[in-house]
Amino acid sequence: MVTDVPYCALDQIAANPEVQRVREVAFAALHLEPGQRVLDAGAGTGEVARLLSTRLSGTGSIVAVDASADAVATARARDEGTCVRYAQGDVCALDFPDGWFDAVRCERVLKHLAEPDAAVAELARVTRPGGRVCLVDTDWESVAVDGLPHPLVARVRTHLLATVVGQHLDMGRTLRRRLLHAGLRDVTAVPVALYFADPLSAAAVLPMVNPMVPAAAGLIPADLREEWFGALDEAGERGDFLATITMWVAAATV
Ligand SMILES: C[S@@+](CC[C@H](N)C(=O)[O-])C[C@H]1O[C@@H](n2cnc3c(N)ncnc32)[C@H](O)[C@@H]1O
């Protein structure tokens, strides 16, 4: 599956301080040590894989796998001499022997998959006994806002939940269960509430408050679009806008 998120959106997400806070929790959960083999599965344009390379001071080997040939090519083009190796591949059928990696991470990928548990099993298969698996995903049903008219928010929320189909909107909160059912041990799950105090910073992470997301994406009902973005502008000008969303970092030992 090719990403449905444009790379500029991935870049905006990566640059957001609240997302960086989530990634710090995920880094810590991997228990990385110099010289280790690490996999970022569904790595997109490789931003986090290159950060991992910095964390390991260029030691060890980092592999960034993504299903999209375009994402892999973009990731390679952006690399300026790190130790990251980029490869096209499917997180549900990875081309690595059992136990190959010391640590494996997978961020915001499982929610797109038809069989996320097959992916979790595959991530565990390529991790050595005693190695770490870390999953990061969003709970899209946790979005909450303030500073906007409540009936308007309710209508947009109802529309979103009915429109965004084919994705696991609750994926974040299910990660712990999936690791447990895959037979991993020392399972932990940390909810990280991302907090945005203005519509502009929220727009980097929440597409429904981003006026640059084309109307054709259908996130906001056509007849509410003007009212919705007008209300967001007004809340931003008053300074009383607030939005939160919870991302989950779940980790375990194989
Ligand atoms: C929302 S992006 C997240 C990228 C990156 N993990 C990040 O956090 O910035 C989802 C990525 O998962 C990739 N992807 C989707 N299905 C995949 C699969 N079955 N195997 C590997 N990658 C997949 C997409 O191509 C896309 O790059």
The ligand as a MOL file (V3000), in Angstrom:
LIG
                    3D

  0  0  0     0  0            999 V3000
M  V30 BEGIN CTAB
M  V30 COUNTS 27 29 0 0 0
M  V30 BEGIN ATOM
M  V30 1 C 1.5850 7.5070 8.0400 0
M  V30 2 S 2.9970 6.8940 7.2150 0 CHG=1
M  V30 3 C 4.1160 6.7320 8.6040 0
M  V30 4 C 5.5490 6.7670 8.1850 0
M  V30 5 C 6.5490 6.7650 9.3240 0
M  V30 6 N 6.4580 5.5410 10.1050 0
M  V30 7 C 6.3610 7.9700 10.2150 0
M  V30 8 O 5.9340 7.7920 11.3610 0
M  V30 9 O 6.6440 9.0950 9.7720 0 CHG=-1
M  V30 10 C 2.5940 5.1730 6.8830 0
M  V30 11 C 3.6790 4.4760 6.0810 0
M  V30 12 O 3.4210 3.0740 6.1010 0
M  V30 13 C 3.7490 2.5590 4.8290 0
M  V30 14 N 3.0640 1.2670 4.6910 0
M  V30 15 C 1.7440 1.0390 4.5300 0
M  V30 16 N 1.4990 -0.2830 4.4560 0
M  V30 17 C 2.7030 -0.9110 4.5860 0
M  V30 18 C 3.1150 -2.2740 4.5860 0
M  V30 19 N 2.2260 -3.2730 4.4610 0
M  V30 20 N 4.4180 -2.5530 4.7350 0
M  V30 21 C 5.3240 -1.5420 4.8690 0
M  V30 22 N 4.9910 -0.2330 4.8670 0
M  V30 23 C 3.6980 0.0830 4.7230 0
M  V30 24 C 3.2850 3.6330 3.8600 0
M  V30 25 O 3.8700 3.5060 2.5820 0
M  V30 26 C 3.7210 4.8860 4.6150 0
M  V30 27 O 5.0210 5.2840 4.2640 0
M  V30 END ATOM
M  V30 BEGIN BOND
M  V30 1 1 1 2
M  V30 2 1 2 3
M  V30 3 1 2 10
M  V30 4 1 3 4
M  V30 5 1 4 5
M  V30 6 1 5 6
M  V30 7 1 5 7
M  V30 8 2 7 8
M  V30 9 1 7 9
M  V30 10 1 10 11
M  V30 11 1 11 12
M  V30 12 1 11 26
M  V30 13 1 12 13
M  V30 14 1 13 14
M  V30 15 1 13 24
M  V30 16 1 14 15
M  V30 17 1 14 23
M  V30 18 2 15 16
M  V30 19 1 16 17
M  V30 20 1 17 18
M  V30 21 2 17 23
M  V30 22 1 18 19
M  V30 23 2 18 20
M  V30 24 1 20 21
M  V30 25 2 21 22
M  V30 26 1 22 23
M  V30 27 1 24 25
M  V30 28 1 24 26
M  V30 29 1 26 27
M  V30 END BOND
M  V30 END CTAB
M  END
